[in-house]
Amino acid sequence: MPGGCARLRDCPVSRQFAWPSAPGSRRLLGCHLIELLERYAYYGIYFGFGIYLASLGYSRDQLGIIQSLFLFFSYLIPVVSGRSPIGTDSRRC
């Protein structure tokens, strides 16, 4: 091995790039992976929706309007649905 290391795991460079070993690091890595998959699904649906509408014969101008409305409602719905429990007994939340 380069640098006089008998095994790869004994080399200081290999320890620098080792799998994270902190107590919550695997859970954090899992959360980041789920977040990436969520982003891929979101943009996959967004682009797939545009491609599907284009195959139905919508013009680029119409696609822009429809996808703008899609984005508007996809950001509006969580705000409205997150606000709705405030009128009820939200002290338990």
Backbone bond lengths (Angstrom), bond angles and torsions (degrees), N, CA, C in turn:
res aa  C-N    CA-C-N  psi(-1)  N-CA   C-N-CA  omega(-1)  CA-C   N-CA-C  phi
1 M - - - 1.445 - - 1.524 109.59 -
2 P 1.329 117.23 150.98 1.461 119.36 178.84 1.526 111.31 -68.09
3 G 1.300 116.08 143.73 1.457 121.02 177.16 1.507 113.63 79.52
4 G 1.321 119.43 10.21 1.447 122.21 177.19 1.513 114.66 81.53
5 C 1.311 119.87 16.46 1.470 122.31 178.73 1.518 109.09 -81.20
6 A 1.324 116.76 131.17 1.456 120.37 179.21 1.532 110.36 -73.88
7 R 1.310 116.12 -41.07 1.457 120.92 178.54 1.525 108.76 -128.97
8 L 1.324 116.04 157.56 1.466 120.17 -176.87 1.520 111.25 -63.19
9 R 1.325 117.62 -39.06 1.466 119.32 -177.49 1.525 112.79 -70.42
10 D 1.341 118.26 -14.66 1.460 121.50 177.75 1.525 112.22 -84.76
11 C 1.313 118.05 -13.73 1.463 121.32 -177.96 1.524 110.02 -75.54
12 P 1.332 117.98 138.49 1.469 119.70 179.61 1.519 113.19 -63.59
13 V 1.330 117.13 -29.57 1.465 119.67 -179.94 1.513 110.59 -68.67
14 S 1.349 117.46 -38.59 1.464 119.24 -179.22 1.519 110.99 -68.23
15 R 1.347 118.41 -30.76 1.464 120.42 177.09 1.528 111.38 -70.00
16 Q 1.304 116.27 -28.10 1.461 120.63 179.75 1.524 110.98 -66.36
17 F 1.326 117.41 -33.08 1.463 122.00 -178.49 1.518 112.00 -106.72
18 A 1.312 117.97 25.19 1.464 121.78 -178.33 1.525 110.42 -74.95
19 W 1.322 114.88 164.44 1.463 121.87 176.13 1.519 108.65 -61.48
20 P 1.340 119.29 139.22 1.465 120.52 -178.68 1.527 111.19 -58.74
21 S 1.314 116.64 136.03 1.460 119.74 -176.84 1.521 112.82 -120.77
22 A 1.314 118.54 10.96 1.460 120.44 176.02 1.518 109.11 -67.85
23 P 1.340 118.49 155.96 1.466 120.79 -173.92 1.523 115.31 -54.98
24 G 1.331 119.43 -41.35 1.464 120.26 -177.34 1.513 114.03 -104.17
25 S 1.331 117.28 11.85 1.459 119.38 -171.91 1.527 112.70 -70.07
26 R 1.316 117.84 -35.42 1.471 119.04 178.37 1.519 110.85 -67.63
27 R 1.312 116.45 -39.64 1.459 119.83 177.85 1.526 109.99 -65.27
28 L 1.332 116.69 -42.00 1.453 120.82 178.20 1.523 111.02 -64.07
29 L 1.315 116.78 -40.78 1.455 121.03 176.92 1.533 110.60 -62.86
30 G 1.330 116.61 -39.73 1.460 120.69 176.17 1.522 111.88 -63.65
31 C 1.327 116.58 -39.93 1.466 120.19 178.03 1.525 111.19 -64.39
32 H 1.318 116.06 -40.62 1.465 119.05 178.34 1.526 111.08 -66.46
33 L 1.317 116.41 -37.52 1.466 119.99 177.80 1.523 110.78 -64.50
34 I 1.317 117.22 -42.95 1.470 121.25 178.07 1.521 109.98 -62.89
35 E 1.339 117.11 -40.69 1.469 120.80 178.72 1.526 110.68 -62.45
36 L 1.327 116.82 -42.05 1.470 119.98 177.42 1.520 111.19 -63.12
37 L 1.321 117.24 -43.40 1.462 120.14 179.22 1.532 111.12 -64.30
38 E 1.327 116.24 -36.93 1.466 119.93 176.76 1.521 111.08 -63.86
39 R 1.320 117.32 -43.14 1.471 121.71 177.57 1.525 110.78 -63.17
40 Y 1.343 117.22 -43.40 1.471 120.36 178.33 1.524 110.51 -61.46
41 A 1.328 117.13 -40.75 1.461 120.08 179.61 1.530 110.83 -66.60
42 Y 1.330 116.61 -41.87 1.461 120.46 -179.70 1.523 110.86 -61.29
43 Y 1.323 116.49 -51.88 1.458 119.18 -178.40 1.517 111.77 -71.17
44 G 1.313 117.43 -28.84 1.464 120.10 174.96 1.518 111.47 -63.76
45 I 1.324 116.22 -43.40 1.466 119.80 177.58 1.527 110.50 -67.94
46 Y 1.333 116.57 -40.78 1.461 120.37 -178.70 1.533 110.76 -62.08
47 F 1.325 116.84 -49.24 1.469 119.89 -179.78 1.526 111.67 -72.26
48 G 1.323 116.19 -37.64 1.465 119.49 177.57 1.516 112.06 -63.58
49 F 1.316 115.63 -37.32 1.469 121.36 177.36 1.523 110.06 -62.34
50 G 1.330 116.76 -43.43 1.470 120.99 178.47 1.514 112.25 -65.40
51 I 1.315 116.85 -41.84 1.471 120.83 178.79 1.520 110.48 -65.58
52 Y 1.339 116.25 -40.41 1.469 119.86 179.00 1.530 110.51 -64.35
53 L 1.324 117.41 -44.72 1.461 119.49 179.64 1.523 111.66 -66.31
54 A 1.328 117.48 -34.67 1.465 120.43 176.48 1.518 110.71 -65.22
55 S 1.338 116.97 -35.42 1.471 119.46 178.57 1.525 111.56 -70.96
56 L 1.339 116.77 -21.07 1.466 119.92 176.61 1.523 112.20 -81.34
57 G 1.346 117.16 -8.15 1.451 120.24 174.79 1.517 115.26 104.38
58 Y 1.313 118.45 11.55 1.456 120.62 176.93 1.530 109.96 -72.04
59 S 1.316 116.75 144.78 1.459 120.66 178.24 1.539 109.19 -78.72
60 R 1.323 115.92 169.01 1.467 120.13 -179.55 1.526 111.51 -64.63
61 D 1.322 116.95 -34.48 1.465 120.12 177.77 1.525 110.99 -66.06
62 Q 1.330 115.92 -44.29 1.461 119.82 178.33 1.523 110.98 -65.42
63 L 1.335 116.71 -39.28 1.467 120.10 177.38 1.518 111.32 -61.70
64 G 1.334 117.04 -39.59 1.458 120.25 178.61 1.509 112.08 -61.98
65 I 1.318 116.46 -42.03 1.466 120.34 179.48 1.522 110.74 -67.36
66 I 1.332 116.79 -45.87 1.463 120.61 -177.85 1.523 110.80 -64.39
67 Q 1.337 116.77 -43.92 1.462 118.73 -179.19 1.528 111.60 -71.47
68 S 1.299 118.19 -29.49 1.464 120.19 174.33 1.524 110.55 -65.21
69 L 1.321 116.43 -42.54 1.466 120.12 176.26 1.530 110.96 -64.38
70 F 1.334 116.92 -40.20 1.461 121.62 177.68 1.533 110.16 -59.09
71 L 1.331 117.06 -46.46 1.460 120.61 178.70 1.521 111.86 -65.42
72 F 1.335 116.18 -41.52 1.462 120.33 179.68 1.524 110.55 -58.31
73 F 1.328 116.53 -48.39 1.458 119.65 -178.37 1.529 112.29 -72.25
74 S 1.328 117.52 -30.77 1.463 118.36 178.56 1.526 111.78 -69.24
75 Y 1.330 117.96 -26.18 1.463 120.77 174.52 1.525 112.36 -90.73
76 L 1.311 118.51 -25.22 1.458 121.80 -178.81 1.531 112.54 -77.84
77 I 1.315 116.93 -39.17 1.464 120.73 -174.97 1.532 112.57 -58.98
78 P 1.343 121.01 -45.99 1.468 118.45 177.43 1.528 113.72 -63.56
79 V 1.328 117.71 -32.92 1.459 120.18 178.66 1.523 109.78 -66.76
80 V 1.315 116.98 -45.09 1.464 121.23 -179.13 1.525 110.79 -69.42
81 S 1.320 117.32 -43.46 1.460 119.22 -178.00 1.523 111.45 -72.94
82 G 1.317 118.73 -28.40 1.454 120.98 175.40 1.514 112.22 -74.71
83 R 1.301 116.98 -26.08 1.466 122.22 -179.49 1.521 111.33 -82.53
84 S 1.317 118.34 -24.28 1.463 121.27 -172.72 1.529 114.35 -62.79
85 P 1.334 122.10 -35.20 1.470 118.70 -179.28 1.524 113.80 -72.81
86 I 1.332 119.24 -9.91 1.454 120.90 -176.33 1.528 111.05 -65.54
87 G 1.320 117.57 -33.78 1.448 120.79 178.53 1.526 111.98 -69.82
88 T 1.313 116.87 -23.44 1.470 120.46 178.65 1.526 108.97 -91.54
89 D 1.285 116.91 -163.60 1.462 121.22 -179.13 1.522 109.63 -78.84
90 S 1.316 117.36 87.43 1.465 121.88 -175.53 1.530 111.78 -94.32
91 R 1.316 117.66 4.69 1.471 118.32 -179.18 1.518 111.07 -69.78
92 R 1.316 118.41 -21.27 1.454 121.02 178.47 1.516 112.48 -77.38
93 C 1.322 117.30 -19.36 1.466 120.86 -177.29 1.505 111.13 -75.90
